[in-house]
């Protein structure tokens, strides 16, 4: 496969959890083969946290530390903070001049998120939230990306981006490619209570979790509700602990499943094994993260270096855009 331009980002709305590790592992694989742009989407964080802006600066640094500790390499990828590349805002503005309102209103997550957050007393019926998929399109097309790693639920956003690129190319000049969505086969990890892993549910396992807290979180995981005594036959397919073993104990998962079904391993012992397996993965990340955060100037250097690399491309793209639009 030829080298592609890849773009992806995350919103700095809180600490990363272990569910993000599969995404970052995919980014690491991509950066070895392609020209990758990974950005902290701090302007996107404002779409739902416009009244809670104080934590965003710290969250940016925490997120970058997580990325670097996992293995995202600023020398191999362009790693940057969205707001440090103001060209994104200009391209978003120019796109807004020709994008029909109906295109934004039909994005599936728009009404769904408004309703969900309204139930929590949060009003996001704002211009910024309506337009965030267009800002997302500007983020992608700024680097004329060929592909964007996304979950299945984000594919409508990629289709909007493709429509924006087509409309620009038709109205003005063929500047932009039509990016593809890369749907990675990444397993979805449940939270410790079996629901979707989320900070709002307090059911997450943070990437930076300390060993003692990790053991406590694993002990709290829900297991087979039909299994009362440790010698009772279990049903690993309904057990949250077993879902984690599938990913983090791949060499042992067959034996664990068999022992569970035969009642030869109790839930307490099974959880202890999982805690060890998880800490084997997380301990090196935790150590690297601590080292990174102990040198604040290093994160500043990473952000400045990434800004310069990103802006070099962004400026050229806007030159093409202005020329095409005769402005």
Residue frames as qw, qx, qy, qz and C-alpha x, y, z in Angstrom:
[[0.000, 0.888, 0.460, 0.000, 0.00, 0.00, 0.00],
 [0.381, 0.536, -0.036, 0.753, 1.31, 3.46, -0.89],
 [0.278, -0.197, -0.494, 0.800, 1.99, 5.99, 1.85],
 [0.123, -0.745, -0.555, -0.347, -1.17, 7.82, 2.88],
 [0.022, -0.345, 0.302, -0.889, -1.82, 11.06, 4.74],
 [0.469, -0.470, -0.747, 0.037, -3.66, 10.12, 7.93],
 [0.087, -0.412, 0.255, -0.870, -5.34, 12.52, 10.36],
 [0.566, -0.514, -0.641, -0.069, -6.98, 11.85, 13.71],
 [0.018, 0.453, -0.360, 0.815, -7.55, 13.66, 16.99],
 [0.433, -0.468, -0.746, 0.195, -9.04, 13.53, 20.47],
 [0.213, -0.801, -0.101, -0.550, -10.86, 16.11, 22.56],
 [0.343, 0.183, -0.659, 0.644, -9.12, 17.03, 25.85],
 [0.533, -0.531, -0.182, -0.633, -12.23, 16.64, 28.02],
 [0.763, -0.544, 0.256, -0.238, -10.65, 14.50, 30.73],
 [0.309, -0.539, 0.777, 0.099, -8.07, 11.86, 31.54],
 [0.622, 0.285, -0.617, -0.390, -7.64, 9.03, 29.05],
 [0.767, -0.264, 0.494, -0.313, -8.69, 5.55, 30.08],
 [0.448, -0.246, 0.826, 0.238, -7.67, 2.08, 29.00],
 [0.620, 0.570, 0.533, -0.081, -10.36, 2.07, 26.32],
 [0.307, 0.908, -0.169, -0.229, -8.30, 4.69, 24.47],
 [0.447, -0.536, 0.661, 0.275, -5.28, 2.38, 24.42],
 [0.664, 0.287, 0.655, 0.216, -6.56, 0.40, 21.44],
 [0.381, 0.910, 0.163, 0.002, -6.99, 3.66, 19.49],
 [0.129, -0.886, 0.417, 0.155, -3.48, 4.81, 20.36],
 [0.631, -0.222, 0.703, 0.241, -2.05, 1.39, 19.49],
 [0.625, 0.601, 0.470, 0.165, -3.66, 1.75, 16.05],
 [0.150, 0.981, -0.111, -0.056, -2.11, 5.22, 15.70],
 [0.438, -0.642, 0.585, 0.232, 1.29, 3.73, 16.52],
 [0.683, 0.156, 0.660, 0.272, 0.93, 1.17, 13.74],
 [0.455, 0.832, 0.302, 0.094, -0.15, 3.86, 11.28],
 [0.072, -0.953, 0.243, 0.167, 2.76, 6.18, 12.08],
 [0.586, -0.367, 0.639, 0.337, 5.21, 3.45, 11.06],
 [0.516, 0.277, 0.712, 0.388, 3.76, 3.25, 7.55],
 [0.211, 0.771, 0.479, 0.363, 2.10, 6.57, 6.73],
 [0.184, 0.293, -0.118, 0.931, 2.35, 10.36, 7.01],
 [0.365, -0.604, -0.706, 0.061, 0.33, 10.93, 10.18],
 [0.058, -0.428, 0.139, -0.891, -1.15, 14.05, 11.80],
 [0.469, -0.489, -0.720, 0.152, -2.47, 13.60, 15.36],
 [0.028, 0.440, -0.099, 0.892, -3.98, 16.61, 17.07],
 [0.114, -0.363, -0.717, 0.583, -5.46, 17.65, 20.40],
 [0.032, -0.550, -0.560, -0.618, -8.89, 18.99, 19.45],
 [0.186, -0.291, -0.539, 0.768, -9.21, 21.70, 22.11],
 [0.298, 0.043, -0.140, -0.943, -11.62, 23.87, 20.08],
 [0.551, -0.200, -0.707, -0.395, -13.87, 20.83, 19.74],
 [0.346, -0.249, -0.764, 0.484, -13.83, 20.47, 23.52],
 [0.100, 0.125, 0.218, -0.963, -15.54, 23.87, 23.73],
 [0.405, -0.177, -0.573, -0.691, -18.60, 22.60, 21.84],
 [0.659, -0.467, -0.570, -0.152, -19.82, 20.73, 24.92],
 [0.620, -0.454, -0.366, 0.525, -17.64, 22.33, 27.63],
 [0.230, 0.644, 0.109, 0.721, -18.00, 26.02, 26.76],
 [0.435, -0.784, 0.027, -0.442, -18.88, 26.74, 30.40],
 [0.843, -0.493, 0.188, 0.108, -16.12, 24.53, 31.84],
 [0.632, 0.718, -0.216, 0.192, -13.00, 25.81, 30.14],
 [0.320, -0.825, 0.446, -0.136, -10.63, 25.96, 33.12],
 [0.792, -0.300, 0.525, 0.083, -9.48, 22.30, 32.96],
 [0.811, 0.581, 0.061, -0.010, -8.80, 22.30, 29.22],
 [0.243, 0.829, -0.491, 0.116, -5.19, 23.59, 29.38],
 [0.428, -0.468, 0.751, -0.182, -4.20, 20.96, 31.93],
 [0.855, 0.205, 0.442, -0.179, -6.10, 18.29, 30.03],
 [0.630, 0.737, -0.238, -0.055, -4.10, 19.13, 26.88],
 [0.055, 0.684, -0.708, 0.167, -0.83, 18.45, 28.66],
 [0.634, -0.192, 0.695, -0.280, -2.14, 15.31, 30.36],
 [0.858, 0.426, 0.216, -0.187, -3.38, 13.95, 27.03],
 [0.498, 0.754, -0.427, 0.032, -0.12, 14.67, 25.26],
 [0.243, -0.552, 0.766, -0.223, 1.78, 12.95, 28.07],
 [0.795, 0.063, 0.550, -0.249, -0.43, 9.89, 27.63],
 [0.771, 0.624, -0.049, -0.117, 0.12, 9.84, 23.87],
 [0.290, 0.744, -0.588, 0.128, 3.88, 10.11, 24.19],
 [0.451, -0.413, 0.738, -0.285, 4.03, 7.56, 27.01],
 [0.868, 0.221, 0.389, -0.214, 2.11, 5.02, 24.92],
 [0.645, -0.093, 0.558, 0.515, 4.43, 5.53, 21.95],
 [0.429, 0.856, 0.268, 0.110, 3.18, 8.31, 19.67],
 [0.650, -0.233, 0.150, 0.708, 6.42, 9.76, 18.30],
 [0.156, 0.891, 0.105, -0.412, 6.63, 13.50, 17.40],
 [0.146, -0.537, 0.620, 0.553, 9.51, 12.68, 15.06],
 [0.212, 0.133, 0.908, 0.335, 7.46, 10.16, 13.10],
 [0.032, 0.712, 0.681, 0.169, 4.10, 11.96, 13.27],
 [0.025, 0.403, -0.026, 0.915, 3.00, 15.59, 13.33],
 [0.386, -0.538, -0.704, 0.257, 1.61, 15.98, 16.85],
 [0.094, 0.242, -0.016, 0.965, -0.04, 19.34, 17.52],
 [0.064, 0.489, 0.647, -0.581, -2.69, 21.30, 19.38],
 [0.292, 0.656, 0.621, 0.313, -5.57, 22.49, 17.20],
 [0.063, -0.964, -0.235, 0.110, -5.79, 26.04, 18.58],
 [0.432, -0.617, 0.330, 0.568, -2.08, 26.60, 17.92],
 [0.289, 0.081, 0.674, 0.675, -2.79, 26.35, 14.18],
 [0.273, 0.487, 0.331, -0.761, -5.24, 29.25, 13.58],
 [0.225, 0.210, -0.642, -0.702, -5.55, 28.34, 9.90],
 [0.034, -0.291, -0.956, 0.012, -8.10, 25.73, 10.99],
 [0.129, 0.608, 0.505, -0.599, -10.46, 28.53, 12.02],
 [0.209, 0.500, -0.291, -0.788, -10.07, 30.36, 8.71],
 [0.168, 0.054, -0.878, -0.445, -10.73, 27.25, 6.63],
 [0.022, 0.439, 0.857, -0.269, -13.78, 26.47, 8.76],
 [0.178, 0.608, 0.208, -0.746, -15.08, 29.99, 8.14],
 [0.232, 0.370, -0.555, -0.708, -14.58, 29.71, 4.38],
 [0.104, -0.138, -0.969, -0.177, -16.29, 26.31, 4.29],
 [0.106, 0.484, 0.701, -0.513, -19.24, 27.73, 6.24],
 [0.229, 0.448, -0.121, -0.856, -19.96, 30.16, 3.40],
 [0.499, 0.234, -0.576, -0.603, -21.02, 27.41, 0.99],
 [0.131, -0.045, -0.982, 0.132, -22.10, 24.50, 3.23],
 [0.475, -0.431, -0.421, -0.642, -25.91, 24.09, 3.33],
 [0.403, -0.397, 0.503, -0.653, -27.42, 24.20, 6.80],
 [0.915, -0.031, -0.029, -0.402, -29.32, 21.00, 6.08],
 [0.717, 0.345, -0.576, 0.184, -26.07, 19.07, 5.73],
 [0.087, 0.355, -0.672, 0.644, -25.18, 19.87, 9.34],
 [0.609, -0.186, 0.291, -0.714, -28.66, 19.27, 10.73],
 [0.920, 0.086, -0.225, -0.308, -28.80, 15.76, 9.30],
 [0.329, 0.427, -0.786, 0.303, -25.59, 14.54, 11.01],
 [0.681, -0.368, -0.616, -0.146, -26.95, 11.71, 13.25],
 [0.527, -0.219, -0.546, 0.613, -25.05, 12.75, 16.38],
 [0.007, 0.333, -0.015, 0.943, -26.41, 16.31, 16.30],
 [0.588, -0.445, -0.151, -0.659, -29.94, 15.83, 17.64],
 [0.836, -0.220, -0.493, 0.096, -28.92, 12.74, 19.60],
 [0.512, 0.017, -0.422, 0.748, -26.27, 14.60, 21.61],
 [0.190, -0.372, 0.035, -0.908, -28.49, 17.64, 22.16],
 [0.743, -0.404, -0.300, -0.441, -31.17, 15.39, 23.65],
 [0.802, -0.154, -0.484, 0.314, -28.75, 13.36, 25.77],
 [0.371, 0.085, -0.347, 0.857, -27.07, 16.40, 27.28],
 [0.357, -0.432, -0.114, -0.821, -30.38, 18.22, 27.74],
 [0.793, -0.399, -0.438, -0.144, -31.42, 15.34, 30.00],
 [0.683, -0.212, -0.360, 0.599, -28.37, 16.21, 32.12],
 [0.163, -0.893, -0.259, 0.329, -29.33, 19.89, 32.19],
 [0.385, -0.398, 0.370, 0.746, -26.81, 20.96, 29.53],
 [0.523, 0.776, 0.236, -0.260, -27.83, 23.19, 26.61],
 [0.433, -0.318, 0.550, 0.639, -25.67, 22.64, 23.53],
 [0.468, 0.698, 0.524, 0.141, -28.13, 23.99, 20.97],
 [0.182, -0.791, 0.158, 0.562, -25.42, 26.43, 19.89],
 [0.565, 0.770, -0.222, -0.199, -23.94, 27.58, 16.60],
 [0.022, -0.651, 0.759, 0.005, -20.63, 26.00, 17.58],
 [0.549, -0.075, 0.820, -0.145, -22.11, 22.57, 18.23],
 [0.730, 0.578, 0.267, -0.249, -24.14, 22.65, 15.02],
 [0.496, 0.811, -0.300, -0.076, -20.99, 23.53, 13.10],
 [0.485, -0.617, 0.616, 0.068, -18.51, 21.21, 14.77],
 [0.831, 0.171, 0.497, 0.180, -18.70, 18.56, 12.00],
 [0.517, 0.834, 0.039, 0.188, -17.72, 21.31, 9.56],
 [0.198, -0.856, 0.473, -0.063, -14.79, 22.31, 11.77],
 [0.771, -0.218, 0.593, 0.078, -13.92, 18.61, 11.76],
 [0.756, 0.568, 0.274, 0.178, -13.99, 18.70, 7.95],
 [0.200, 0.938, -0.240, 0.149, -11.63, 21.67, 8.00],
 [0.552, -0.623, 0.554, 0.009, -9.29, 19.78, 10.35],
 [0.821, 0.078, 0.543, 0.159, -9.15, 16.86, 7.93],
 [0.632, 0.698, 0.246, 0.231, -9.00, 18.74, 4.64],
 [0.126, -0.951, 0.263, 0.106, -6.41, 21.21, 5.92],
 [0.385, -0.530, 0.722, 0.224, -3.83, 18.43, 5.55],
 [0.648, 0.379, -0.429, -0.502, -5.54, 16.99, 2.48],
 [0.441, -0.277, 0.830, -0.201, -5.78, 13.71, 4.35],
 [0.423, 0.123, -0.774, -0.454, -6.47, 10.51, 2.44],
 [0.628, -0.312, -0.707, -0.093, -7.89, 8.63, 5.40],
 [0.303, -0.523, 0.360, -0.711, -9.21, 9.14, 8.94],
 [0.319, -0.078, -0.924, 0.199, -9.25, 6.37, 11.59],
 [0.451, -0.243, 0.111, -0.852, -12.77, 6.42, 13.05],
 [0.316, 0.123, 0.886, -0.317, -15.34, 4.34, 14.83],
 [0.137, 0.413, 0.826, 0.359, -18.44, 3.19, 12.98],
 [0.032, -0.807, -0.527, 0.265, -20.50, 6.00, 14.54],
 [0.152, -0.689, 0.137, 0.696, -18.21, 8.64, 13.01],
 [0.438, 0.170, 0.691, 0.549, -18.64, 7.56, 9.38],
 [0.196, 0.847, 0.483, 0.103, -21.42, 10.13, 8.74],
 [0.217, -0.882, 0.106, 0.405, -18.91, 12.84, 9.69],
 [0.423, -0.278, 0.625, 0.595, -16.46, 11.53, 7.10],
 [0.352, 0.531, 0.692, 0.339, -19.22, 11.50, 4.49],
 [0.014, 0.959, 0.224, -0.171, -19.97, 15.16, 5.29],
 [0.348, -0.667, 0.390, 0.531, -16.27, 15.93, 4.88],
 [0.442, 0.092, 0.727, 0.517, -16.29, 14.22, 1.48],
 [0.227, 0.788, 0.555, 0.137, -19.34, 16.27, 0.44],
 [0.154, -0.922, 0.025, 0.355, -17.62, 19.51, 1.52],
 [0.415, -0.396, 0.580, 0.580, -14.52, 18.55, -0.50],
 [0.389, 0.397, 0.729, 0.399, -16.64, 17.74, -3.57],
 [0.106, 0.912, 0.393, -0.044, -18.58, 21.00, -3.30],
 [0.246, -0.805, 0.240, 0.484, -15.41, 23.09, -2.95],
 [0.427, -0.175, 0.689, 0.558, -13.75, 21.32, -5.88],
 [0.317, 0.594, 0.687, 0.274, -16.88, 21.83, -8.03],
 [0.006, 0.953, 0.268, -0.140, -17.37, 25.50, -7.13],
 [0.139, -0.914, 0.285, 0.252, -13.73, 26.61, -7.28],
 [0.461, 0.615, -0.636, -0.072, -10.91, 24.21, -8.22],
 [0.934, -0.133, -0.331, -0.024, -9.84, 20.61, -7.46],
 [0.019, -0.720, 0.535, -0.442, -7.86, 21.27, -4.27],
 [0.510, -0.381, 0.638, -0.434, -9.04, 18.55, -1.91],
 [0.290, 0.050, -0.941, -0.166, -9.06, 14.74, -2.00],
 [0.720, -0.367, -0.140, -0.572, -12.14, 12.91, -0.69],
 [0.068, -0.443, 0.829, -0.335, -10.90, 11.18, 2.47],
 [0.700, -0.152, -0.658, -0.234, -11.89, 7.66, 3.43],
 [0.613, -0.590, 0.312, -0.422, -12.86, 6.46, 6.88],
 [0.451, 0.290, -0.832, 0.138, -10.56, 3.78, 8.29],
 [0.766, -0.446, 0.046, -0.462, -12.76, 1.69, 10.58],
 [0.168, 0.457, -0.842, 0.230, -10.31, -0.18, 12.77],
 [0.777, -0.265, -0.540, -0.188, -11.29, -3.56, 14.18],
 [0.119, 0.341, -0.633, 0.685, -10.70, -2.45, 17.74],
 [0.409, -0.428, -0.804, 0.053, -12.58, -4.21, 20.55],
 [0.282, -0.667, -0.019, -0.690, -14.85, -2.10, 22.71],
 [0.360, -0.008, -0.777, 0.517, -13.94, -2.40, 26.38],
 [0.422, -0.731, -0.449, -0.295, -16.79, -2.11, 28.87],
 [0.157, -0.673, 0.401, -0.601, -16.46, -0.21, 32.10],
 [0.080, 0.200, -0.905, 0.368, -15.99, -2.08, 35.34],
 [0.478, 0.172, 0.575, -0.641, -19.78, -2.13, 35.81],
 [0.472, 0.284, 0.812, 0.189, -20.41, -3.60, 32.37],
 [0.342, 0.871, 0.289, -0.201, -21.70, -0.36, 30.83],
 [0.582, 0.696, -0.028, 0.420, -19.84, 1.76, 28.30],
 [0.633, -0.289, -0.216, 0.685, -16.56, 2.93, 29.81],
 [0.095, 0.769, 0.199, 0.601, -16.98, 6.60, 30.65],
 [0.230, 0.154, -0.464, 0.841, -15.74, 9.16, 33.14],
 [0.443, -0.303, -0.023, -0.843, -19.34, 10.24, 33.69],
 [0.860, -0.261, -0.354, -0.260, -20.19, 6.73, 34.97],
 [0.320, -0.703, 0.588, -0.241, -17.05, 6.57, 37.14],
 [0.950, -0.027, 0.299, -0.088, -16.46, 3.10, 35.71],
 [0.631, 0.711, -0.298, 0.087, -13.21, 3.71, 33.83],
 [0.821, -0.367, 0.108, 0.423, -9.67, 2.47, 34.36],
 [0.161, 0.955, -0.173, -0.182, -7.37, 5.39, 33.66],
 [0.784, 0.490, -0.281, 0.258, -4.19, 4.90, 31.66],
 [0.194, 0.602, -0.510, 0.583, -2.24, 6.49, 34.49],
 [0.786, -0.521, -0.096, -0.320, -3.87, 4.37, 37.22],
 [0.108, -0.608, 0.737, -0.274, -1.57, 3.38, 40.09],
 [0.379, 0.100, -0.918, -0.058, -1.12, -0.32, 40.84],
 [0.061, 0.173, 0.806, -0.563, -3.12, -0.31, 44.10],
 [0.464, 0.364, 0.168, -0.790, -6.03, 1.56, 42.52],
 [0.487, 0.272, -0.670, -0.490, -5.92, -0.77, 39.52],
 [0.200, -0.037, -0.966, 0.159, -6.34, -3.80, 41.76],
 [0.226, 0.316, 0.591, -0.707, -9.27, -2.11, 43.50],
 [0.502, 0.376, -0.182, -0.757, -10.97, -1.26, 40.20],
 [0.434, 0.167, -0.837, -0.287, -10.55, -4.82, 38.94],
 [0.026, -0.135, -0.902, 0.408, -12.00, -6.21, 42.19],
 [0.359, 0.375, 0.351, -0.780, -15.10, -4.08, 41.53],
 [0.296, 0.191, -0.655, -0.669, -15.69, -5.57, 38.06],
 [0.786, 0.053, 0.260, -0.558, -19.03, -7.28, 37.52],
 [0.061, -0.253, 0.945, 0.197, -18.89, -10.99, 36.78],
 [0.365, -0.204, -0.813, -0.405, -21.34, -13.76, 35.86],
 [0.446, -0.333, 0.253, -0.791, -24.46, -12.93, 37.97],
 [0.896, -0.123, -0.259, -0.338, -25.53, -16.59, 37.95],
 [0.699, 0.171, -0.586, 0.373, -22.33, -17.70, 39.65],
 [0.548, -0.778, -0.032, -0.306, -22.88, -17.64, 43.41],
 [0.759, -0.547, 0.318, 0.153, -20.09, -19.90, 44.72],
 [0.028, 0.732, -0.575, -0.366, -16.58, -20.11, 43.36],
 [0.333, -0.127, 0.917, 0.176, -17.06, -23.77, 42.41],
 [0.592, 0.575, 0.442, -0.352, -20.22, -23.07, 40.39],
 [0.570, 0.274, 0.523, 0.571, -19.82, -23.45, 36.60],
 [0.012, -0.630, -0.050, 0.775, -19.37, -20.02, 35.03],
 [0.566, 0.681, 0.433, 0.172, -20.34, -18.36, 31.76],
 [0.470, -0.349, 0.131, 0.800, -17.31, -16.32, 30.69],
 [0.232, 0.418, 0.521, 0.708, -19.11, -14.84, 27.68],
 [0.226, -0.839, -0.377, -0.319, -21.23, -12.66, 30.03],
 [0.649, -0.613, -0.151, 0.425, -18.35, -11.68, 32.32],
 [0.155, 0.980, -0.117, 0.029, -16.66, -8.26, 32.14],
 [0.495, -0.655, 0.540, 0.185, -13.44, -9.72, 33.56],
 [0.740, 0.112, 0.603, 0.276, -13.28, -12.28, 30.76],
 [0.466, 0.859, 0.184, 0.100, -13.77, -9.52, 28.14],
 [0.094, -0.918, 0.382, 0.039, -10.56, -7.92, 29.44],
 [0.672, -0.330, 0.639, 0.178, -8.76, -11.27, 29.56],
 [0.752, 0.531, 0.373, 0.114, -9.58, -11.70, 25.86],
 [0.368, 0.902, -0.096, 0.205, -7.43, -8.67, 25.09],
 [0.091, -0.832, 0.485, -0.254, -4.80, -8.63, 27.81],
 [0.547, -0.364, 0.750, -0.078, -4.31, -12.37, 28.49],
 [0.703, 0.426, -0.315, -0.475, -4.43, -13.75, 24.93],
 [0.382, 0.354, -0.853, 0.021, -2.15, -16.73, 25.69],
 [0.038, -0.001, 0.881, -0.472, -4.17, -17.79, 28.73],
 [0.504, 0.040, 0.058, -0.861, -7.71, -16.92, 27.69],
 [0.693, 0.027, -0.623, -0.361, -8.56, -20.43, 26.50],
 [0.444, -0.051, -0.808, 0.384, -7.46, -22.00, 29.78],
 [0.133, 0.033, 0.430, -0.892, -9.26, -19.31, 31.78],
 [0.611, 0.007, -0.237, -0.756, -12.51, -19.91, 29.88],
 [0.683, -0.026, -0.721, -0.115, -12.32, -23.67, 30.39],
 [0.301, -0.044, -0.733, 0.608, -11.49, -23.37, 34.09],
 [0.311, -0.002, 0.209, -0.927, -14.36, -20.90, 34.54],
 [0.692, -0.022, -0.404, -0.598, -16.90, -23.19, 32.86],
 [0.694, -0.067, -0.710, 0.095, -15.77, -26.11, 35.02],
 [0.556, -0.793, -0.065, -0.241, -15.81, -24.07, 38.21],
 [0.865, -0.077, -0.188, 0.459, -12.08, -24.63, 38.66],
 [0.353, 0.111, -0.150, 0.917, -11.21, -20.95, 39.09],
 [0.107, -0.740, -0.575, 0.331, -13.11, -18.51, 41.27],
 [0.243, 0.897, 0.224, 0.294, -13.88, -14.93, 40.36],
 [0.391, -0.892, 0.175, 0.145, -11.48, -13.55, 42.98],
 [0.672, -0.293, 0.503, 0.458, -8.54, -15.53, 41.57],
 [0.539, 0.554, 0.480, 0.415, -9.55, -14.65, 38.02],
 [0.022, 0.987, 0.103, 0.119, -9.58, -10.96, 38.89],
 [0.537, -0.711, 0.328, 0.313, -6.14, -11.21, 40.51],
 [0.670, 0.072, 0.536, 0.509, -4.76, -12.69, 37.29],
 [0.335, 0.798, 0.364, 0.343, -6.34, -9.88, 35.28],
 [0.243, -0.964, 0.049, 0.099, -4.90, -7.19, 37.55],
 [0.618, -0.440, 0.461, 0.460, -1.42, -8.63, 37.01],
 [0.565, 0.374, 0.553, 0.485, -1.92, -8.78, 33.23],
 [0.133, 0.934, 0.267, 0.196, -3.21, -5.19, 33.10],
 [0.367, -0.886, 0.183, 0.218, -0.40, -3.81, 35.24],
 [0.699, -0.109, 0.477, 0.521, 2.15, -5.53, 33.01],
 [0.395, 0.617, 0.438, 0.521, 0.82, -3.33, 30.19],
 [0.096, -0.940, -0.215, -0.245, 0.15, -0.15, 32.16],
 [0.648, -0.651, 0.022, 0.395, 3.21, 0.03, 34.45],
 [0.566, -0.005, 0.289, 0.772, 5.69, 0.99, 31.68],
 [0.090, 0.698, 0.397, 0.589, 3.23, 3.59, 30.36],
 [0.455, -0.861, -0.227, -0.001, 2.78, 4.98, 33.86],
 [0.668, -0.453, 0.106, 0.581, 6.55, 5.23, 34.37],
 [0.421, 0.255, 0.362, 0.792, 7.16, 6.97, 31.04],
 [0.103, -0.810, -0.411, -0.405, 4.26, 9.32, 31.69],
 [0.551, -0.784, -0.132, 0.253, 5.67, 10.34, 35.09],
 [0.602, -0.213, 0.238, 0.732, 9.05, 11.03, 33.49],
 [0.244, 0.514, 0.445, 0.692, 7.46, 13.16, 30.76],
 [0.265, -0.866, -0.332, -0.263, 5.40, 15.24, 33.19],
 [0.642, -0.605, -0.073, 0.465, 8.45, 15.81, 35.38],
 [0.381, -0.178, 0.309, 0.853, 9.92, 17.88, 32.53],
 [0.321, 0.749, 0.440, -0.377, 7.25, 20.49, 31.64],
 [0.091, 0.697, -0.365, -0.611, 9.57, 22.13, 29.11],
 [0.230, -0.085, 0.894, 0.375, 9.62, 18.92, 27.07],
 [0.294, 0.606, 0.736, -0.062, 5.86, 19.09, 26.47],
 [0.137, 0.849, 0.033, -0.509, 6.24, 22.76, 25.52],
 [0.101, -0.490, 0.673, 0.545, 8.90, 21.75, 22.98],
 [0.290, 0.228, 0.909, 0.196, 6.68, 19.00, 21.55],
 [0.262, 0.774, 0.521, -0.248, 3.77, 21.42, 21.12],
 [0.069, 0.812, -0.218, -0.537, 5.95, 24.10, 19.52],
 [0.194, -0.290, 0.818, 0.457, 7.62, 21.60, 17.19],
 [0.295, 0.412, 0.858, 0.084, 4.26, 20.14, 16.17],
 [0.210, 0.829, 0.285, -0.433, 2.78, 23.60, 15.63],
 [0.008, 0.662, -0.465, -0.588, 5.58, 24.55, 13.23],
 [0.198, -0.041, 0.912, 0.356, 5.23, 21.30, 11.26],
 [0.254, 0.589, 0.761, -0.101, 1.44, 21.58, 11.06],
 [0.154, 0.835, 0.131, -0.511, 1.39, 25.28, 10.15],
 [0.138, -0.427, 0.639, 0.625, 3.88, 24.72, 7.35],
 [0.137, 0.259, 0.899, 0.326, 1.31, 22.47, 5.66],
 [0.092, 0.722, 0.620, -0.293, -1.72, 24.55, 6.70],
 [0.012, 0.696, -0.116, -0.709, -0.33, 27.77, 5.23],
 [0.051, -0.188, 0.763, 0.617, 0.26, 26.08, 1.87],
 [0.099, 0.457, 0.880, 0.083, -3.28, 24.65, 1.86],
 [0.073, 0.791, 0.398, -0.460, -4.81, 28.05, 2.55],
 [0.032, -0.510, 0.414, 0.753, -2.77, 29.56, -0.25],
 [0.043, 0.115, 0.884, 0.452, -4.33, 27.01, -2.61],
 [0.034, 0.634, 0.750, -0.186, -7.79, 27.74, -1.17],
 [0.023, 0.739, 0.121, -0.662, -7.50, 31.50, -1.51],
 [0.025, -0.317, 0.624, 0.714, -6.20, 31.18, -5.05],
 [0.038, 0.301, 0.916, 0.264, -9.06, 28.85, -5.99],
 [0.025, -0.741, -0.629, 0.234, -11.63, 31.20, -4.43],
 [0.320, 0.586, 0.185, 0.721, -10.02, 34.34, -5.91],
 [0.401, -0.893, -0.144, -0.149, -9.72, 36.01, -2.51]]
